[in-house]
Amino acid sequence: MISDTPQEVLEIQYKLYRKMSPAKKFKIVCDAYDFGQSLAKAGIRMRFPKATEKEVKQIWAKEHLGEELYNQVYGKTNEHTTTNRSS
């Protein structure tokens, strides 16, 4: 693995991770996931400034899951109305 972090720092980081409870590790992962989701939704809002919050969530889900899994989970739907809302 290529890293710009010095090996000594990585060892300290790994040591801290090993000391963490599973619950704390899980919280870190969930927080990172939530942050990534908020960044992705911000990007969707930039592309579709007139999209409603519901439409933003639908677009995120389709992009996140992929079209096939999205259709299995939510049912096959028409294209998002946001394609006409981008201006």
Backbone as CSV, one residue per row, in Angstrom:
resi,resn,N_x,N_y,N_z,CA_x,CA_y,CA_z,C_x,C_y,C_z
1,MET,0.839,-1.180,0.000,0.000,0.000,0.000,0.880,1.239,0.000
2,ILE,0.600,2.166,-0.894,1.346,3.411,-0.955,0.667,4.426,-0.043
3,SER,1.461,5.070,0.795,0.913,6.038,1.732,1.905,7.169,1.925
4,ASP,1.376,8.379,2.112,2.259,9.502,2.413,2.399,9.696,3.923
5,THR,1.809,8.789,4.686,1.894,8.837,6.144,3.109,8.038,6.600
6,PRO,3.944,8.637,7.444,5.117,7.904,7.939,4.720,6.620,8.671
7,GLN,5.541,5.611,8.553,5.263,4.308,9.149,5.026,4.416,10.656
8,GLU,5.782,5.273,11.341,5.622,5.428,12.799,4.209,5.917,13.135
9,VAL,3.700,6.826,12.325,2.359,7.365,12.550,1.306,6.286,12.280
10,LEU,1.497,5.512,11.218,0.580,4.417,10.925,0.538,3.410,12.068
11,GLU,1.687,3.103,12.636,1.730,2.150,13.754,0.957,2.669,14.957
12,ILE,1.074,3.969,15.226,0.313,4.573,16.327,-1.186,4.492,16.020
13,GLN,-1.542,4.801,14.785,-2.948,4.739,14.384,-3.497,3.318,14.541
14,TYR,-2.750,2.330,14.070,-3.199,0.936,14.183,-3.327,0.527,15.638
15,LYS,-2.399,0.966,16.467,-2.444,0.640,17.894,-3.721,1.208,18.522
16,LEU,-4.057,2.449,18.146,-5.283,3.065,18.668,-6.524,2.315,18.183
17,TYR,-6.522,1.900,16.922,-7.657,1.133,16.401,-7.813,-0.191,17.139
18,ARG,-6.709,-0.860,17.421,-6.784,-2.138,18.131,-7.362,-1.967,19.532
19,LYS,-7.132,-0.820,20.156,-7.640,-0.565,21.504,-9.119,-0.182,21.519
20,MET,-9.643,0.243,20.376,-11.037,0.689,20.326,-11.995,-0.479,20.465
21,SER,-13.133,-0.172,21.065,-14.186,-1.184,21.137,-14.796,-1.357,19.742
22,PRO,-15.401,-2.510,19.500,-16.089,-2.692,18.223,-17.158,-1.616,17.984
23,ALA,-17.838,-1.196,19.031,-18.868,-0.165,18.886,-18.264,1.150,18.406
24,LYS,-17.107,1.516,18.943,-16.442,2.751,18.536,-15.993,2.654,17.073
25,LYS,-15.442,1.518,16.685,-15.023,1.324,15.294,-16.230,1.416,14.355
26,PHE,-17.326,0.806,14.768,-18.539,0.842,13.956,-19.040,2.275,13.821
27,LYS,-18.994,3.057,14.888,-19.426,4.451,14.840,-18.560,5.251,13.878
28,ILE,-17.261,5.016,13.871,-16.355,5.713,12.953,-16.730,5.400,11.503
29,VAL,-16.986,4.128,11.227,-17.369,3.723,9.872,-18.697,4.369,9.477
30,CYS,-19.671,4.350,10.378,-20.982,4.951,10.081,-20.859,6.452,9.859
31,ASP,-20.063,7.127,10.682,-19.860,8.564,10.508,-19.212,8.873,9.159
32,ALA,-18.227,8.072,8.763,-17.568,8.272,7.473,-18.557,8.030,6.327
33,TYR,-19.390,7.014,6.463,-20.408,6.725,5.445,-21.385,7.896,5.325
34,ASP,-21.863,8.391,6.472,-22.798,9.518,6.465,-22.170,10.757,5.827
35,PHE,-20.904,10.997,6.124,-20.213,12.146,5.546,-20.099,11.996,4.027
36,GLY,-19.730,10.805,3.584,-19.646,10.550,2.144,-20.991,10.719,1.458
37,GLN,-22.051,10.260,2.106,-23.394,10.416,1.551,-23.755,11.895,1.448
38,SER,-23.420,12.672,2.459,-23.749,14.102,2.407,-22.967,14.806,1.300
39,LEU,-21.724,14.394,1.073,-20.952,14.963,-0.034,-21.573,14.603,-1.380
40,ALA,-21.985,13.352,-1.525,-22.604,12.911,-2.774,-23.900,13.668,-3.030
41,LYS,-24.703,13.855,-1.989,-25.958,14.589,-2.150,-25.707,16.055,-2.475
42,ALA,-24.652,16.618,-1.922,-24.304,18.003,-2.263,-23.971,18.110,-3.751
43,GLY,-23.263,17.120,-4.260,-22.954,17.094,-5.694,-24.205,16.973,-6.545
44,ILE,-25.162,16.170,-6.083,-26.426,16.023,-6.809,-27.170,17.352,-6.812
45,ARG,-27.183,18.031,-5.668,-27.861,19.336,-5.600,-27.213,20.358,-6.534
46,MET,-25.907,20.258,-6.709,-25.220,21.167,-7.639,-25.627,20.870,-9.080
47,ARG,-25.767,19.584,-9.408,-26.154,19.209,-10.770,-27.625,19.481,-11.048
48,PHE,-28.450,19.352,-10.007,-29.899,19.520,-10.133,-30.396,20.507,-9.074
49,PRO,-30.122,21.788,-9.257,-30.443,22.772,-8.215,-31.926,22.899,-7.889
50,LYS,-32.800,22.483,-8.784,-34.246,22.589,-8.529,-34.845,21.292,-7.997
51,ALA,-34.020,20.290,-7.756,-34.517,19.001,-7.277,-35.031,19.138,-5.846
52,THR,-36.118,18.433,-5.572,-36.633,18.380,-4.208,-35.745,17.448,-3.390
53,GLU,-35.900,17.477,-2.082,-35.102,16.582,-1.230,-35.418,15.120,-1.545
54,LYS,-36.672,14.827,-1.838,-37.055,13.458,-2.203,-36.339,13.033,-3.483
55,GLU,-36.280,13.927,-4.468,-35.599,13.608,-5.720,-34.101,13.420,-5.502
56,VAL,-33.512,14.244,-4.650,-32.089,14.093,-4.345,-31.839,12.711,-3.743
57,LYS,-32.693,12.291,-2.817,-32.541,10.963,-2.190,-32.696,9.847,-3.222
58,GLN,-33.663,10.016,-4.149,-33.870,8.996,-5.190,-32.653,8.897,-6.112
59,ILE,-32.130,10.039,-6.522,-30.962,10.039,-7.408,-29.773,9.415,-6.686
60,TRP,-29.576,9.792,-5.418,-28.467,9.218,-4.651,-28.612,7.701,-4.573
61,ALA,-29.814,7.234,-4.255,-30.026,5.790,-4.127,-29.733,5.075,-5.437
62,LYS,-30.175,5.655,-6.542,-29.944,5.011,-7.845,-28.455,4.985,-8.178
63,GLU,-27.760,6.092,-7.904,-26.316,6.138,-8.170,-25.556,5.212,-7.224
64,HIS,-25.998,5.130,-5.982,-25.315,4.329,-4.968,-25.528,2.832,-5.190
65,LEU,-26.745,2.463,-5.495,-27.079,1.047,-5.640,-26.836,0.513,-7.048
66,GLY,-26.841,1.394,-8.027,-26.820,0.958,-9.414,-28.250,0.732,-9.863
67,GLU,-28.468,0.852,-11.147,-29.837,0.803,-11.667,-30.535,-0.522,-11.390
68,GLU,-29.828,-1.637,-11.578,-30.466,-2.942,-11.413,-30.932,-3.161,-9.974
69,LEU,-30.049,-2.929,-9.003,-30.423,-3.127,-7.604,-31.457,-2.087,-7.167
70,TYR,-31.303,-0.846,-7.641,-32.292,0.192,-7.334,-33.688,-0.260,-7.769
71,ASN,-33.784,-0.790,-8.992,-35.081,-1.251,-9.502,-35.620,-2.415,-8.691
72,GLN,-34.736,-3.298,-8.203,-35.184,-4.415,-7.370,-35.708,-3.917,-6.026
73,VAL,-35.058,-2.910,-5.471,-35.435,-2.399,-4.151,-36.658,-1.490,-4.231
74,TYR,-36.639,-0.555,-5.169,-37.676,0.476,-5.231,-38.689,0.263,-6.347
75,GLY,-38.460,-0.709,-7.194,-39.337,-0.915,-8.338,-38.878,-0.060,-9.497
76,LYS,-39.136,-0.550,-10.678,-38.716,0.190,-11.868,-39.552,1.458,-11.969
77,THR,-38.858,2.581,-12.102,-39.554,3.868,-12.175,-39.141,4.599,-13.426
78,ASN,-39.885,5.626,-13.739,-39.521,6.481,-14.861,-38.278,7.272,-14.493
79,GLU,-37.674,7.891,-15.501,-36.520,8.744,-15.233,-36.918,9.830,-14.249
80,HIS,-35.959,10.278,-13.479,-36.225,11.313,-12.495,-36.672,12.601,-13.174
81,THR,-37.605,13.282,-12.548,-38.076,14.543,-13.093,-37.011,15.600,-13.035
82,THR,-35.933,15.347,-12.305,-34.867,16.341,-12.179,-34.114,16.536,-13.480
83,THR,-34.225,15.598,-14.407,-33.509,15.801,-15.672,-34.038,17.033,-16.366
84,ASN,-35.271,17.405,-16.085,-35.841,18.611,-16.661,-35.694,19.803,-15.710
85,ARG,-35.141,19.600,-14.544,-35.054,20.646,-13.528,-33.640,21.199,-13.396
86,SER,-32.730,20.777,-14.213,-31.334,21.153,-14.028,-31.053,22.618,-14.310
87,SER,-31.940,23.322,-14.941,-31.668,24.741,-15.225,-32.497,25.631,-14.333
